[in-house]
Amino acid sequence: MKTFRQNLGALGEKIALNYLLKQGYQFLESNYQTKGGEVDIIVARNKRRLFSKIYELVFVEVKTFQKRDNQIPFLPEDNVHYQKRERLIKTAQSFLKERGYPLDILWRIDVISVRIDLRRRKADIKHIQNAVY
């Protein structure tokens, strides 16, 4: 049986993925795991250039929190600390190597924070591109 936090996290990831799809990203994979870490969502984006199409891979860390009325102003993305950033980078590099992507492919790590108000059934989404480098 899943805990409340696990269910809340899964809901946040679903909300984040729907947001990304509406923004034109193409879904590749979710919950990619290695020994050293996990990436919540992996998507691709077509970056049009003058004479060619260049794809950029985006590794997304989703941070979900329940929004409460008298909550201290804490940002979910603040929870991506130094060790987490290092694990995300290594996990992204493992994905690229394992899947045989060329060394010069464009890629980045984004953070999406989802603050869910369960009572009002609303969510605030904040997308921070290239949050980890």
C-alpha positions in Angstrom: 0.0 0.0 0.0 1.3 3.4 -1.0 1.7 6.2 1.6 0.1 9.6 1.3 3.5 11.1 0.3 4.0 8.5 -2.4 0.5 9.1 -3.8 1.0 12.9 -3.7 4.4 12.5 -5.5 2.8 10.3 -8.2 0.0 12.9 -8.7 2.6 15.7 -9.0 4.5 13.7 -11.6 1.3 13.2 -13.6 0.5 16.9 -13.4 4.1 17.8 -14.5 4.0 15.4 -17.4 0.7 16.8 -18.6 2.2 20.3 -18.4 5.3 19.2 -20.4 3.2 17.6 -23.1 1.1 20.7 -23.5 4.3 22.7 -23.9 5.3 20.5 -26.8 7.7 18.1 -25.2 7.7 14.5 -26.3 7.6 11.8 -23.6 10.4 9.3 -23.6 10.4 7.6 -20.1 9.5 8.0 -16.5 11.1 6.9 -13.3 14.5 5.9 -14.9 16.6 4.3 -12.2 20.3 3.4 -11.8 22.2 2.3 -8.7 23.0 5.9 -7.9 19.7 7.7 -8.5 16.5 8.3 -10.3 15.1 10.8 -12.8 11.3 11.3 -12.6 10.6 12.2 -16.2 12.6 12.2 -19.5 11.3 14.2 -22.4 12.7 15.4 -25.7 12.1 18.8 -27.4 12.6 19.6 -31.0 14.7 22.8 -31.3 14.3 24.1 -34.8 17.4 25.6 -36.4 17.7 27.2 -39.8 18.4 24.0 -41.8 18.1 21.2 -39.4 16.2 19.8 -36.5 18.1 19.5 -33.3 16.7 17.4 -30.4 17.3 18.3 -26.8 16.8 15.8 -24.1 15.4 17.1 -20.8 15.7 15.2 -17.5 13.1 16.5 -15.1 13.1 16.3 -11.3 9.6 16.8 -9.9 9.1 18.2 -6.4 5.6 18.0 -5.1 4.2 19.4 -1.9 0.8 19.9 -0.4 -0.2 23.6 -0.3 -1.7 24.7 3.0 -3.2 28.1 4.0 -0.8 29.0 6.8 2.3 27.4 5.2 5.8 28.9 5.7 6.9 30.2 2.2 9.0 27.2 1.3 9.7 26.4 -2.3 9.7 22.8 -3.3 12.6 23.3 -5.7 14.7 24.3 -2.6 14.7 20.6 -1.8 17.1 19.8 -4.7 20.3 20.1 -2.7 23.9 19.6 -3.8 24.0 15.8 -3.4 20.7 15.4 -5.3 22.0 17.6 -8.1 25.1 15.4 -8.4 23.0 12.2 -8.5 20.8 13.7 -11.2 23.8 14.6 -13.4 25.3 11.1 -13.0 21.9 9.4 -13.6 21.4 11.5 -16.8 24.8 10.6 -18.0 24.1 6.9 -17.4 20.9 7.2 -19.4 22.7 8.8 -22.3 25.5 6.2 -22.3 23.1 3.2 -21.8 20.8 4.4 -24.7 23.7 5.1 -27.0 23.1 8.8 -27.6 25.9 10.8 -29.3 28.3 12.6 -27.0 27.4 16.0 -28.5 23.6 15.7 -28.0 22.0 18.7 -26.2 20.6 17.9 -22.8 19.7 19.6 -19.6 18.1 19.0 -16.2 15.0 20.9 -15.2 13.1 21.1 -12.0 9.3 21.3 -11.9 7.7 22.2 -8.6 4.1 21.3 -8.1 2.3 22.7 -5.1 -1.1 21.0 -4.8 -4.1 22.4 -2.9 -6.1 19.2 -2.3 -9.0 21.1 -0.8 -9.5 23.4 -3.9 -8.2 20.7 -6.3 -5.7 23.1 -7.9 -2.0 23.0 -8.5 0.6 25.6 -9.0 3.4 24.6 -11.4 6.8 26.3 -11.6 9.2 25.1 -14.3 12.8 25.9 -13.8 14.8 25.2 -17.0 18.4 24.2 -16.8 18.2 24.2 -13.0 21.0 21.7 -12.5 24.3 22.1 -14.3 
